[in-house]
Structures are given as C-alpha cells and as structure tokens.
Amino acid sequence: MPIMSAKDVSESSIPRSGWGKDEESPLNITVFCDLDGPLIDVSRRYYKTYQLAIAETQAYFQSQGRSLLLTPLSASQFWQMKQERIPDADIAFCSGLRHEQIELFMSNVLDIVNQPILLHEDRLQPGVIQSLEQLKRRGARLFVVTLRCQAQAVQLLQQFNLDRYFDKICGAQDRFAA
C-alpha cells in the first residue's frame, strides 16, 4: 500500500469494492501513520531549530576568537534539501560549516529540536481531521507509530484533539530517540 499524507486521502481515494451505491460499507483495513509530517506540520520548528543551531554554533566559535563565514539557508532552500532527504550534516556544510563546526551544529540541533519552547511551532496538517473522520466512519483501525517519546506523542495528539481517532499510539520510550 502506498504511503500517503492526510491531504492524499479523499472520499474518492478510499477503496469501495463491492459496495452498494448508497451505503458506506466498513473498511477492513488498518492504517499505520507517522506523527510528524503526515499529521503534524513540523516545518516551522525544524527551520527554527536549524536557525538557532547555526547561531549557537557561530556564537561558540566567535567566543573562541574564530569568525565563521556562514550563508544560512532560506526556509525554501532548507525545505527543498529536507524534502530531498539531504542529511543535516550536508545541510550544515552547504551553510558554510566545516569539520568540528558541523559536529557542534549537529549536537546543537539534537539539544534544541524537541525543546518545549519550540514545540508550539508545530501545526496540524490541512485536511487531517476530515481524513481521519472519513477513515474512522468507514471502520478503519488507525495507529500512530512515531519516534517521538510516548508521552510527548500522546500529549501532542491530545492537544490537537486527535487522540480520539487512534486505536493505539506507539511512541519511543527514549526521549532522545527522535
């Protein structure tokens, strides 16, 4: 089965084989979905994390008397690279960081990305509620499987009132897994 985002699920994309014209027969499917991306738009948080990690890396090296010539990426450049699955270390390199600077940048990203102060940047993807309602109305079983820690995943789904749609929420036990 193909991987789809919420915006890909529409009334016409849900299988109807063997249904009568006026009835909505139950689906006999189980849908596993990730939290970040398909349900939650994390683009603002990830870009802010990148910006803060660049700034912190630059500040550290300046405090050591080393000036860095950086060219931070625009949001569109950053997201183009993320969508192409370019590793964060390569994104750092394209921003002007080198060797131990990249290592510090990567460490900064890990320290920053899941900080509560940035989590408020996450937004619900357009069409998620309608898609989940269509699937549940048809009897689909829905599961979230995420690398976010379990407590954070449950809290986020509750915050957006999405927890009611899911039969099971499976998150990591290690808060640093994501």
Backbone as JSON Lines, residues from 0, in Angstrom:
{"i":0,"aa":"M","n":[0.85,-1.18,0.0],"ca":[0.0,0.0,0.0],"c":[0.89,1.24,0.0]}
{"i":1,"aa":"P","n":[0.59,2.24,-0.8],"ca":[1.44,3.43,-0.87],"c":[1.37,4.25,0.41]}
{"i":2,"aa":"I","n":[2.42,5.01,0.65],"ca":[2.45,5.93,1.77],"c":[1.77,7.21,1.33]}
{"i":3,"aa":"M","n":[0.8,7.67,2.14],"ca":[0.04,8.87,1.77],"c":[0.02,9.82,2.95]}
{"i":4,"aa":"S","n":[-0.11,11.08,2.64],"ca":[-0.32,12.07,3.69],"c":[-1.82,12.31,3.81]}
{"i":5,"aa":"A","n":[-2.2,13.07,4.83],"ca":[-3.63,13.34,5.04],"c":[-4.24,14.03,3.84]}
{"i":6,"aa":"K","n":[-3.48,14.88,3.17],"ca":[-4.05,15.59,2.03],"c":[-4.29,14.66,0.84]}
{"i":7,"aa":"D","n":[-3.67,13.46,0.87],"ca":[-3.87,12.5,-0.21],"c":[-5.14,11.67,-0.02]}
{"i":8,"aa":"V","n":[-5.69,11.68,1.2],"ca":[-6.88,10.87,1.49],"c":[-8.11,11.7,1.2]}
{"i":9,"aa":"S","n":[-8.88,11.23,0.25],"ca":[-10.14,11.9,-0.06],"c":[-11.2,10.81,-0.19]}
{"i":10,"aa":"E","n":[-12.42,11.22,-0.3],"ca":[-13.52,10.27,-0.44],"c":[-13.26,9.32,-1.6]}
{"i":11,"aa":"S","n":[-12.71,9.84,-2.69],"ca":[-12.5,9.0,-3.87],"c":[-11.29,8.09,-3.75]}
{"i":12,"aa":"S","n":[-10.39,8.34,-2.77],"ca":[-9.19,7.51,-2.66],"c":[-9.39,6.32,-1.73]}
{"i":13,"aa":"I","n":[-10.5,6.25,-1.04],"ca":[-10.77,5.14,-0.14],"c":[-11.45,4.04,-0.95]}
{"i":14,"aa":"P","n":[-10.93,2.8,-0.89],"ca":[-11.48,1.71,-1.7],"c":[-12.96,1.47,-1.45]}
{"i":15,"aa":"R","n":[-13.69,1.15,-2.53],"ca":[-15.13,0.92,-2.43],"c":[-15.56,-0.42,-3.03]}
{"i":16,"aa":"S","n":[-14.66,-1.32,-3.29],"ca":[-15.02,-2.54,-3.99],"c":[-16.14,-3.29,-3.28]}
{"i":17,"aa":"G","n":[-17.17,-3.62,-4.06],"ca":[-18.27,-4.42,-3.56],"c":[-19.32,-3.66,-2.78]}
{"i":18,"aa":"W","n":[-19.28,-2.36,-2.77],"ca":[-20.25,-1.58,-2.0],"c":[-21.46,-1.26,-2.86]}
{"i":19,"aa":"G","n":[-22.58,-1.14,-2.19],"ca":[-23.78,-0.66,-2.87],"c":[-23.65,0.83,-3.12]}
{"i":20,"aa":"K","n":[-24.51,1.34,-3.97],"ca":[-24.42,2.75,-4.36],"c":[-24.67,3.7,-3.2]}
{"i":21,"aa":"D","n":[-25.59,3.39,-2.32],"ca":[-25.97,4.33,-1.27],"c":[-25.44,3.97,0.11]}
{"i":22,"aa":"E","n":[-24.68,2.91,0.2],"ca":[-24.2,2.53,1.52],"c":[-22.7,2.78,1.65]}
{"i":23,"aa":"E","n":[-22.29,2.97,2.86],"ca":[-20.87,3.11,3.15],"c":[-20.45,1.89,3.94]}
{"i":24,"aa":"S","n":[-20.07,0.84,3.24],"ca":[-19.65,-0.38,3.9],"c":[-18.36,-0.16,4.66]}
{"i":25,"aa":"P","n":[-18.18,-0.89,5.73],"ca":[-16.97,-0.71,6.53],"c":[-15.71,-1.17,5.78]}
{"i":26,"aa":"L","n":[-14.65,-0.47,6.04],"ca":[-13.35,-0.86,5.51],"c":[-12.77,-1.94,6.4]}
{"i":27,"aa":"N","n":[-12.06,-2.82,5.83],"ca":[-11.38,-3.84,6.61],"c":[-9.88,-3.56,6.48]}
{"i":28,"aa":"I","n":[-9.48,-2.37,6.92],"ca":[-8.07,-2.01,6.81],"c":[-7.56,-1.42,8.12]}
{"i":29,"aa":"T","n":[-6.26,-1.51,8.26],"ca":[-5.56,-0.87,9.37],"c":[-4.57,0.09,8.76]}
{"i":30,"aa":"V","n":[-4.55,1.32,9.28],"ca":[-3.65,2.35,8.77],"c":[-2.65,2.69,9.86]}
{"i":31,"aa":"F","n":[-1.36,2.57,9.51],"ca":[-0.28,2.99,10.39],"c":[0.25,4.3,9.84]}
{"i":32,"aa":"C","n":[0.37,5.29,10.69],"ca":[0.91,6.55,10.19],"c":[1.89,7.15,11.19]}
{"i":33,"aa":"D","n":[2.81,7.9,10.64],"ca":[3.76,8.64,11.45],"c":[3.06,9.89,11.96]}
{"i":34,"aa":"L","n":[3.6,10.47,12.98],"ca":[3.03,11.68,13.56],"c":[3.54,12.92,12.82]}
{"i":35,"aa":"D","n":[4.87,13.05,12.78],"ca":[5.48,14.23,12.17],"c":[5.5,14.1,10.66]}
{"i":36,"aa":"G","n":[4.86,15.03,10.02],"ca":[4.76,15.01,8.56],"c":[3.34,14.73,8.14]}
{"i":37,"aa":"P","n":[2.88,13.48,8.23],"ca":[1.52,13.19,7.78],"c":[0.44,13.87,8.6]}
{"i":38,"aa":"L","n":[0.59,13.92,9.92],"ca":[-0.43,14.53,10.77],"c":[-0.05,15.94,11.22]}
{"i":39,"aa":"I","n":[1.19,16.11,11.6],"ca":[1.66,17.37,12.17],"c":[2.71,17.99,11.26]}
{"i":40,"aa":"D","n":[2.5,19.25,10.94],"ca":[3.46,20.02,10.13],"c":[4.53,20.55,11.07]}
{"i":41,"aa":"V","n":[5.74,20.01,10.95],"ca":[6.86,20.39,11.82],"c":[7.83,21.34,11.12]}
{"i":42,"aa":"S","n":[7.47,21.83,9.95],"ca":[8.41,22.6,9.14],"c":[8.89,23.86,9.84]}
{"i":43,"aa":"R","n":[8.03,24.56,10.53],"ca":[8.45,25.79,11.22],"c":[9.43,25.48,12.35]}
{"i":44,"aa":"R","n":[9.14,24.42,13.11],"ca":[10.02,24.04,14.22],"c":[11.39,23.59,13.71]}
{"i":45,"aa":"Y","n":[11.4,22.8,12.66],"ca":[12.67,22.32,12.14],"c":[13.51,23.46,11.56]}
{"i":46,"aa":"Y","n":[12.89,24.39,10.89],"ca":[13.65,25.51,10.33],"c":[14.16,26.42,11.46]}
{"i":47,"aa":"K","n":[13.34,26.66,12.48],"ca":[13.8,27.47,13.61],"c":[14.94,26.75,14.34]}
{"i":48,"aa":"T","n":[14.85,25.44,14.45],"ca":[15.93,24.67,15.06],"c":[17.22,24.87,14.27]}
{"i":49,"aa":"Y","n":[17.14,24.76,12.95],"ca":[18.29,24.99,12.09],"c":[18.87,26.38,12.33]}
{"i":50,"aa":"Q","n":[18.02,27.4,12.34],"ca":[18.49,28.77,12.54],"c":[19.18,28.94,13.9]}
{"i":51,"aa":"L","n":[18.57,28.4,14.94],"ca":[19.16,28.51,16.28],"c":[20.47,27.74,16.39]}
{"i":52,"aa":"A","n":[20.53,26.56,15.79],"ca":[21.76,25.76,15.83],"c":[22.89,26.45,15.08]}
{"i":53,"aa":"I","n":[22.58,27.08,13.95],"ca":[23.58,27.86,13.21],"c":[24.07,29.01,14.09]}
{"i":54,"aa":"A","n":[23.14,29.74,14.69],"ca":[23.51,30.9,15.52],"c":[24.34,30.48,16.73]}
{"i":55,"aa":"E","n":[23.95,29.39,17.39],"ca":[24.71,28.93,18.56],"c":[26.1,28.44,18.17]}
{"i":56,"aa":"T","n":[26.19,27.77,17.04],"ca":[27.5,27.31,16.56],"c":[28.4,28.51,16.25]}
{"i":57,"aa":"Q","n":[27.85,29.48,15.56],"ca":[28.61,30.68,15.23],"c":[29.04,31.42,16.5]}
{"i":58,"aa":"A","n":[28.15,31.56,17.47],"ca":[28.48,32.26,18.72],"c":[29.59,31.53,19.47]}
{"i":59,"aa":"Y","n":[29.54,30.2,19.49],"ca":[30.58,29.45,20.18],"c":[31.95,29.71,19.55]}
{"i":60,"aa":"F","n":[32.02,29.61,18.24],"ca":[33.33,29.8,17.59],"c":[33.8,31.25,17.68]}
{"i":61,"aa":"Q","n":[32.89,32.19,17.68],"ca":[33.28,33.59,17.88],"c":[33.83,33.79,19.28]}
{"i":62,"aa":"S","n":[33.26,33.11,20.26],"ca":[33.78,33.22,21.64],"c":[35.18,32.63,21.74]}
{"i":63,"aa":"Q","n":[35.53,31.78,20.79],"ca":[36.87,31.18,20.74],"c":[37.82,32.0,19.85]}
{"i":64,"aa":"G","n":[37.34,33.16,19.39],"ca":[38.15,34.02,18.53],"c":[38.2,33.59,17.08]}
{"i":65,"aa":"R","n":[37.27,32.73,16.68],"ca":[37.24,32.23,15.3],"c":[35.96,32.72,14.62]}
{"i":66,"aa":"S","n":[36.13,33.52,13.61],"ca":[34.99,34.04,12.86],"c":[34.59,33.04,11.77]}
{"i":67,"aa":"L","n":[33.31,32.82,11.63],"ca":[32.8,31.9,10.61],"c":[32.11,32.69,9.52]}
{"i":68,"aa":"L","n":[32.39,32.33,8.28],"ca":[31.69,32.94,7.14],"c":[30.56,32.0,6.73]}
{"i":69,"aa":"L","n":[29.39,32.27,7.28],"ca":[28.26,31.39,7.04],"c":[27.27,32.04,6.09]}
{"i":70,"aa":"T","n":[26.59,31.21,5.35],"ca":[25.49,31.65,4.49],"c":[24.27,30.78,4.83]}
{"i":71,"aa":"P","n":[23.54,31.18,5.87],"ca":[22.37,30.39,6.26],"c":[21.38,30.26,5.11]}
{"i":72,"aa":"L","n":[20.76,29.12,5.05],"ca":[19.78,28.83,4.0],"c":[18.46,29.53,4.29]}
{"i":73,"aa":"S","n":[17.77,29.91,3.25],"ca":[16.4,30.42,3.4],"c":[15.51,29.23,3.76]}
{"i":74,"aa":"A","n":[14.32,29.54,4.22],"ca":[13.37,28.47,4.56],"c":[13.08,27.58,3.35]}
{"i":75,"aa":"S","n":[12.93,28.18,2.18],"ca":[12.63,27.38,1.0],"c":[13.82,26.51,0.6]}
{"i":76,"aa":"Q","n":[15.04,27.04,0.71],"ca":[16.23,26.23,0.41],"c":[16.34,25.07,1.4]}
{"i":77,"aa":"F","n":[16.15,25.38,2.67],"ca":[16.24,24.37,3.72],"c":[15.23,23.24,3.46]}
{"i":78,"aa":"W","n":[13.97,23.61,3.15],"ca":[12.95,22.59,2.96],"c":[13.12,21.82,1.67]}
{"i":79,"aa":"Q","n":[13.68,22.45,0.67],"ca":[14.0,21.71,-0.56],"c":[14.99,20.59,-0.23]}
{"i":80,"aa":"M","n":[16.01,20.93,0.55],"ca":[17.01,19.93,0.92],"c":[16.42,18.85,1.83]}
{"i":81,"aa":"K","n":[15.57,19.23,2.79],"ca":[14.94,18.25,3.67],"c":[14.05,17.3,2.87]}
{"i":82,"aa":"Q","n":[13.3,17.84,1.9],"ca":[12.42,17.01,1.08],"c":[13.22,16.06,0.2]}
{"i":83,"aa":"E","n":[14.43,16.46,-0.14],"ca":[15.32,15.59,-0.92],"c":[16.08,14.63,-0.02]}
{"i":84,"aa":"R","n":[15.77,14.66,1.29],"ca":[16.37,13.79,2.3],"c":[17.89,13.97,2.4]}
{"i":85,"aa":"I","n":[18.33,15.19,2.23],"ca":[19.75,15.51,2.39],"c":[20.05,15.53,3.89]}
{"i":86,"aa":"P","n":[21.08,14.81,4.32],"ca":[21.4,14.74,5.75],"c":[21.71,16.12,6.34]}
{"i":87,"aa":"D","n":[21.41,16.27,7.64],"ca":[21.65,17.54,8.31],"c":[23.11,17.98,8.24]}
{"i":88,"aa":"A","n":[24.04,17.03,8.28],"ca":[25.46,17.38,8.19],"c":[25.76,18.02,6.83]}
{"i":89,"aa":"D","n":[25.13,17.54,5.78],"ca":[25.32,18.13,4.45],"c":[24.66,19.5,4.35]}
{"i":90,"aa":"I","n":[23.53,19.66,5.02],"ca":[22.87,20.97,5.07],"c":[23.78,21.96,5.79]}
{"i":91,"aa":"A","n":[24.4,21.52,6.88],"ca":[25.35,22.37,7.61],"c":[26.53,22.76,6.71]}
{"i":92,"aa":"F","n":[27.03,21.8,5.95],"ca":[28.15,22.06,5.04],"c":[27.75,23.12,4.0]}
{"i":93,"aa":"C","n":[26.55,22.99,3.46],"ca":[26.06,23.96,2.47],"c":[25.86,25.35,3.09]}
{"i":94,"aa":"S","n":[25.75,25.41,4.4],"ca":[25.58,26.68,5.11],"c":[26.92,27.32,5.44]}
{"i":95,"aa":"G","n":[28.01,26.6,5.16],"ca":[29.35,27.15,5.39],"c":[30.11,26.54,6.54]}
{"i":96,"aa":"L","n":[29.51,25.59,7.24],"ca":[30.2,24.95,8.36],"c":[31.14,23.86,7.86]}
{"i":97,"aa":"R","n":[32.2,23.64,8.62],"ca":[33.19,22.62,8.27],"c":[33.58,21.8,9.49]}
{"i":98,"aa":"H","n":[33.98,20.58,9.29],"ca":[34.57,19.65,10.26],"c":[33.96,19.74,11.65]}
{"i":99,"aa":"E","n":[34.74,20.22,12.65],"ca":[34.25,20.25,14.03],"c":[33.08,21.22,14.2]}
{"i":100,"aa":"Q","n":[32.96,22.17,13.31],"ca":[31.81,23.08,13.33],"c":[30.52,22.31,13.05]}
{"i":101,"aa":"I","n":[30.6,21.38,12.11],"ca":[29.43,20.55,11.78],"c":[29.06,19.67,12.97]}
{"i":102,"aa":"E","n":[30.08,19.11,13.64],"ca":[29.8,18.27,14.81],"c":[29.08,19.07,15.89]}
{"i":103,"aa":"L","n":[29.53,20.3,16.15],"ca":[28.88,21.14,17.15],"c":[27.46,21.5,16.69]}
{"i":104,"aa":"F","n":[27.32,21.83,15.42],"ca":[25.99,22.14,14.87],"c":[25.04,20.96,15.09]}
{"i":105,"aa":"M","n":[25.48,19.77,14.76],"ca":[24.63,18.57,14.91],"c":[24.24,18.36,16.38]}
{"i":106,"aa":"S","n":[25.17,18.58,17.28],"ca":[24.9,18.46,18.71],"c":[23.87,19.52,19.13]}
{"i":107,"aa":"N","n":[24.03,20.74,18.61],"ca":[23.07,21.8,18.92],"c":[21.68,21.46,18.42]}
{"i":108,"aa":"V","n":[21.58,20.9,17.21],"ca":[20.27,20.5,16.66],"c":[19.6,19.5,17.6]}
{"i":109,"aa":"L","n":[20.34,18.5,18.04],"ca":[19.77,17.49,18.94],"c":[19.31,18.09,20.26]}
{"i":110,"aa":"D","n":[20.05,19.07,20.76],"ca":[19.68,19.72,22.02],"c":[18.46,20.61,21.88]}
{"i":111,"aa":"I","n":[18.26,21.18,20.71],"ca":[17.24,22.2,20.51],"c":[15.91,21.65,20.01]}
{"i":112,"aa":"V","n":[15.93,20.7,19.09],"ca":[14.76,20.34,18.27],"c":[13.49,20.0,19.06]}
{"i":113,"aa":"N","n":[13.61,19.32,20.17],"ca":[12.42,18.92,20.92],"c":[12.21,19.72,22.2]}
{"i":114,"aa":"Q","n":[12.82,20.88,22.26],"ca":[12.63,21.75,23.43],"c":[11.19,22.27,23.45]}
{"i":115,"aa":"P","n":[10.59,22.28,24.63],"ca":[9.2,22.74,24.73],"c":[8.98,24.13,24.14]}
{"i":116,"aa":"I","n":[9.98,24.98,24.2],"ca":[9.81,26.34,23.68],"c":[9.57,26.35,22.17]}
{"i":117,"aa":"L","n":[10.01,25.32,21.47],"ca":[9.81,25.25,20.03],"c":[8.63,24.37,19.62]}
{"i":118,"aa":"L","n":[8.18,23.5,20.48],"ca":[7.1,22.58,20.11],"c":[5.8,23.3,19.76]}
{"i":119,"aa":"H","n":[5.63,24.52,20.25],"ca":[4.42,25.28,19.92],"c":[4.39,25.69,18.44]}
{"i":120,"aa":"E","n":[5.5,25.51,17.74],"ca":[5.56,25.83,16.31],"c":[4.86,24.78,15.44]}
{"i":121,"aa":"D","n":[4.66,23.59,16.0],"ca":[4.02,22.51,15.24],"c":[2.56,22.86,14.96]}
{"i":122,"aa":"R","n":[2.12,22.52,13.78],"ca":[0.75,22.8,13.35],"c":[0.12,21.53,12.79]}
{"i":123,"aa":"L","n":[-1.18,21.48,12.84],"ca":[-1.93,20.38,12.25],"c":[-1.88,20.51,10.73]}
{"i":124,"aa":"Q","n":[-1.63,19.42,10.04],"ca":[-1.64,19.44,8.58],"c":[-3.07,19.71,8.1]}
{"i":125,"aa":"P","n":[-3.21,20.47,7.02],"ca":[-4.56,20.73,6.48],"c":[-5.24,19.41,6.08]}
{"i":126,"aa":"G","n":[-6.5,19.3,6.41],"ca":[-7.29,18.14,5.99],"c":[-7.17,16.91,6.87]}
{"i":127,"aa":"V","n":[-6.36,16.96,7.92],"ca":[-6.15,15.78,8.75],"c":[-7.44,15.32,9.42]}
{"i":128,"aa":"I","n":[-8.14,16.23,10.04],"ca":[-9.35,15.83,10.78],"c":[-10.38,15.21,9.83]}
{"i":129,"aa":"Q","n":[-10.6,15.84,8.68],"ca":[-11.57,15.29,7.72],"c":[-11.15,13.9,7.25]}
{"i":130,"aa":"S","n":[-9.86,13.72,6.99],"ca":[-9.37,12.42,6.53],"c":[-9.54,11.35,7.59]}
{"i":131,"aa":"L","n":[-9.17,11.69,8.83],"ca":[-9.31,10.72,9.92],"c":[-10.78,10.38,10.17]}
{"i":132,"aa":"E","n":[-11.64,11.38,10.1],"ca":[-13.08,11.13,10.27],"c":[-13.62,10.21,9.19]}
{"i":133,"aa":"Q","n":[-13.2,10.41,7.95],"ca":[-13.65,9.53,6.86],"c":[-13.19,8.1,7.1]}
{"i":134,"aa":"L","n":[-11.94,7.94,7.47],"ca":[-11.42,6.6,7.71],"c":[-12.13,5.93,8.89]}
{"i":135,"aa":"K","n":[-12.32,6.64,9.99],"ca":[-12.98,6.06,11.15],"c":[-14.45,5.76,10.87]}
{"i":136,"aa":"R","n":[-15.11,6.65,10.15],"ca":[-16.52,6.44,9.8],"c":[-16.68,5.14,9.01]}
{"i":137,"aa":"R","n":[-15.69,4.81,8.24],"ca":[-15.72,3.58,7.44],"c":[-15.18,2.37,8.2]}
{"i":138,"aa":"G","n":[-14.76,2.59,9.47],"ca":[-14.34,1.47,10.29],"c":[-12.88,1.11,10.23]}
{"i":139,"aa":"A","n":[-12.06,1.96,9.65],"ca":[-10.63,1.68,9.6],"c":[-10.04,1.74,11.0]}
{"i":140,"aa":"R","n":[-9.08,0.88,11.25],"ca":[-8.32,0.92,12.51],"c":[-7.1,1.8,12.27]}
{"i":141,"aa":"L","n":[-6.87,2.77,13.15],"ca":[-5.79,3.75,12.97],"c":[-4.77,3.64,14.1]}
{"i":142,"aa":"F","n":[-3.49,3.62,13.7],"ca":[-2.39,3.55,14.64],"c":[-1.38,4.64,14.32]}
{"i":143,"aa":"V","n":[-0.83,5.28,15.35],"ca":[0.29,6.2,15.18],"c":[1.53,5.47,15.65]}
{"i":144,"aa":"V","n":[2.57,5.48,14.82],"ca":[3.86,4.92,15.17],"c":[4.88,6.03,14.95]}
{"i":145,"aa":"T","n":[5.56,6.44,16.03],"ca":[6.45,7.59,15.94],"c":[7.71,7.39,16.77]}
{"i":146,"aa":"L","n":[8.76,8.12,16.38],"ca":[9.98,8.13,17.17],"c":[9.92,9.15,18.3]}
{"i":147,"aa":"R","n":[8.89,9.99,18.31],"ca":[8.72,10.89,19.45],"c":[8.49,10.03,20.68]}
{"i":148,"aa":"C","n":[8.88,10.54,21.83],"ca":[8.65,9.75,23.04],"c":[7.14,9.6,23.25]}
{"i":149,"aa":"Q","n":[6.75,8.49,23.85],"ca":[5.35,8.13,24.02],"c":[4.55,9.25,24.66]}
{"i":150,"aa":"A","n":[5.04,9.78,25.78],"ca":[4.29,10.82,26.5],"c":[4.1,12.06,25.63]}
{"i":151,"aa":"Q","n":[5.13,12.44,24.9],"ca":[5.04,13.62,24.05],"c":[4.06,13.39,22.9]}
{"i":152,"aa":"A","n":[4.08,12.19,22.32],"ca":[3.16,11.87,21.22],"c":[1.71,11.93,21.7]}
{"i":153,"aa":"V","n":[1.44,11.33,22.85],"ca":[0.08,11.35,23.4],"c":[-0.34,12.79,23.7]}
{"i":154,"aa":"Q","n":[0.55,13.56,24.32],"ca":[0.23,14.94,24.65],"c":[-0.08,15.76,23.4]}
{"i":155,"aa":"L","n":[0.72,15.58,22.36],"ca":[0.51,16.33,21.13],"c":[-0.82,15.96,20.47]}
{"i":156,"aa":"L","n":[-1.12,14.68,20.42],"ca":[-2.39,14.24,19.84],"c":[-3.58,14.75,20.66]}
{"i":157,"aa":"Q","n":[-3.43,14.78,21.97],"ca":[-4.49,15.35,22.82],"c":[-4.63,16.85,22.58]}
{"i":158,"aa":"Q","n":[-3.5,17.53,22.44],"ca":[-3.52,18.98,22.21],"c":[-4.33,19.33,20.97]}
{"i":159,"aa":"F","n":[-4.18,18.52,19.92],"ca":[-4.9,18.76,18.68],"c":[-6.22,17.98,18.61]}
{"i":160,"aa":"N","n":[-6.59,17.32,19.71],"ca":[-7.82,16.55,19.8],"c":[-7.87,15.43,18.74]}
{"i":161,"aa":"L","n":[-6.72,14.84,18.48],"ca":[-6.64,13.74,17.51],"c":[-6.6,12.37,18.17]}
{"i":162,"aa":"D","n":[-6.29,12.32,19.45],"ca":[-6.14,11.04,20.13],"c":[-7.39,10.18,20.02]}
{"i":163,"aa":"R","n":[-8.55,10.8,19.92],"ca":[-9.82,10.07,19.85],"c":[-9.95,9.22,18.59]}
{"i":164,"aa":"Y","n":[-9.16,9.51,17.57],"ca":[-9.24,8.76,16.31],"c":[-8.39,7.49,16.31]}
{"i":165,"aa":"F","n":[-7.44,7.39,17.22],"ca":[-6.45,6.33,17.12],"c":[-6.71,5.19,18.09]}
{"i":166,"aa":"D","n":[-6.6,3.98,17.55],"ca":[-6.76,2.77,18.36],"c":[-5.53,2.54,19.23]}
{"i":167,"aa":"K","n":[-4.39,2.99,18.77],"ca":[-3.14,2.8,19.52],"c":[-2.15,3.88,19.11]}
{"i":168,"aa":"I","n":[-1.4,4.36,20.09],"ca":[-0.34,5.35,19.87],"c":[0.95,4.7,20.34]}
{"i":169,"aa":"C","n":[1.87,4.49,19.42],"ca":[3.13,3.82,19.74],"c":[4.28,4.81,19.58]}
{"i":170,"aa":"G","n":[4.82,5.23,20.71],"ca":[5.96,6.15,20.69],"c":[7.16,5.49,21.32]}
{"i":171,"aa":"A","n":[8.31,6.17,21.21],"ca":[9.56,5.65,21.77],"c":[9.56,5.82,23.29]}
{"i":172,"aa":"Q","n":[10.27,4.95,23.95],"ca":[10.45,5.08,25.41],"c":[11.6,6.02,25.73]}
{"i":173,"aa":"D","n":[12.55,6.15,24.8],"ca":[13.7,7.02,24.96],"c":[13.35,8.4,24.43]}
{"i":174,"aa":"R","n":[13.41,9.43,25.28],"ca":[13.03,10.76,24.85],"c":[13.99,11.35,23.81]}
{"i":175,"aa":"F","n":[15.14,10.71,23.62],"ca":[16.11,11.19,22.63],"c":[16.06,10.39,21.33]}
{"i":176,"aa":"A","n":[15.13,9.44,21.23],"ca":[15.07,8.57,20.05],"c":[14.83,9.34,18.77]}
{"i":177,"aa":"A","n":[13.97,10.34,18.82],"ca":[13.65,11.09,17.61],"c":[14.83,11.95,17.19]}
